[in-house]
Amino acid sequence: MQKGFTLLELLVVVLIVGILAAVALPQYKKAVEKAKAAQAITMLKSVVNAQRRYFLANGKYAESFAELDITIPWTGHTLFHRNISETLSNNDWAVQMVGGDSGSVRVGRLTGPYRGTGFYVFFNYTGSGHYKNNVLYCLETKSSADYRVTWSGGQGNYCNKLFKGTLLTPTNAKSDSFLISDATW
């Protein structure tokens, strides 16, 4: 008599592997997106710190990346938001800044299922809204002429579910903002 697996036993194993894959794949995708976002947030943090150093030395925020004391490896110029001083991008993200008296830095997702989402920090925000200076926000961009890419994944599915952000009262129809870190950033 030969020993081996029966067809039923093989089907049970295949079913168990399929169930495990169905449970693990979404978690894997979230982990990959968090890793990509962590790289973008690191870039954001570097530009934010360089902008602060520039402001201390010059009394205003830099208008271009060339004025900053850091090297940014991204070489593309794909826009995420069009009301900015300068943008640099790689295949997935764009980092942008606004200089002058009231600066800001943002990184935004250009491709993939999360395109139109991103993170930003204001330095000297004086407009209306619920924004504070020097804190980290997450952004889910809705349809707007100002933004080159839009997010259609449902409110809070990126900023709240992936990054535990708290929804701020939306100030307009262009985007939903989520507070990520209330500590000085």
N, C-alpha and C positions, 0 to 999 in steps of 0.2 A: 504494500500500500504506500502511495506517495503522499508526502506531507506537503501542504501548501495552504494558501488562503482561498477561501471560497469567494464567489462573486459578491455575495452579500457582505462579507467582511470588508472587501475592497470598497464597496459602495459606502459603507458606514465611515470608513477612513476618509474617503473623498468628501463626504458630506461634512465631517468634522473640520477638515482643512478649509473647506469653503466657508463655513460659519466663522472660523477664526480669522480668515482673510477679510471677510465682510466687516468684522468688528475692528480689526487692526488698520485697515486701509484709511479710513477717515482720520484716525488719530495720527497716522503717519503723515498724511497731507497737512494736517494742522501743525505738526512738528516742523515740517519742511518750511511752511510759510512763516512760522515764528522765527526760524533760523534766518531766513531771507530778510525779514523785518528787523531782526537784531543787527544784521550787517548795515542796513539802511539807517537805523537809529544811531549806530556807532558813527556813521558818516555825518549824520545830523549833529550829533554831539561835538564832533571835531570842528565843524563849521561854526556852530554856536560859540564855542570857546574861542576860536580865532576871531570871530566878529567882536566878541567882548574885549579881547586884547586890542584889536584895531580901534575900537571906540575909546578905550582908555588912552591910547596914544594920540588920537586925532579928533576926538570930540564928535564924531559922527560914525555911522556904520559904512563899511566898504560897499562899493557899487559893483565890484567884480571880484571873482575868485583870485585873480592875479595879484590883487592888493593884499591878500591874506598871507599869513606866514605858514601855510600848510600846502601840501601837494595833494591834489585830488586825482586819483587814477582814472576817473571817468572822462571820456573824451567826446561823447555825443552831445547833441544840443536839442534833444526832443523835449518839447514843453509839456509840463503837467498843468500848470496854471500860467496864464499869459500876462498877468499884471506883476511882473517881477523885473529885477535888474539884470540877472543873469541866471543861466541854467546849464548844468552839466548832467549827462545821463550815461547809463550803461544800457544793457538790453532790457532790464526789468524796472529800473528805478530812475527818477530824475531828482537831483538835489537843486534847489533854487533858493535865491536870497533876494531880499529887498534891502537896499542900503539907504543912506541919508540919515535924517533925524529919527525916523521910526522904523527900525529894522525888523526883519523876521527871516527865519530860515524854515524851509519845508522840504520834505522828501515825499515823493508820490509814486505809487505803483503804476507803471505804464502798460503792463501786459498781464496776461493770465486771468484767472477767475476773480482776482481781487483788484483789477485795474480800477483806478479812480479812488483808491484809498491811500492814506498816507499819514504823516505826522508833521507837526509844526510847533514852533516856539516863537512868540512875539517878544520884542525887547522893550518897545516904548509905545504900546498900543493905546490910542486915545479915542478910538471910535466907539460907537454904541455896541452893546452886546454884553455877553457874560464872560468875556475873556480877561485873563490876568496875564501880566507880563512874567516872563521867565518860568513858565510851567509847560509841561509837555501835553499836547493835545493830539488826539487821533481824529482823522477826518474821513468821512464817507461822502464823496462828491456826488451830488445829484446832477441832473441835466442842467447845463449852464453854458453860456457863451464864453465865460471866463476860463472854464476848465476844458482841456483838450480831451480828457478821458472821463468817463462817468462810471459809477458803481451801480449795479442793478441787483445786488445780492440781498437786499432787504435790510431795513434799519437795524443796526446793532449786530449784525452777523459777523462783521469783521472787528470793529472796535470794542464791542462789549463782550462778545463770546470768545474771541481769541485773546484779547488784551485786558479784559475786565475794566473797561472804561465806563465812566458814568456819563450818561447823556445829559448835555446841557440843553436848555431850551433853545431850539433852533431860532436863529435871528432872521433867516431868510430861506428861500426855497433852493438856494444853491447847494447847500451841504448840511449834513448833520455833524456836529462837533461833539467829541467825547473827551472828558478830562481823564488823562492817564496818570499823571503825577502832579500833585498839588504842591510838592516841595519845590523849592527853587532849583531849577534845572540847569 
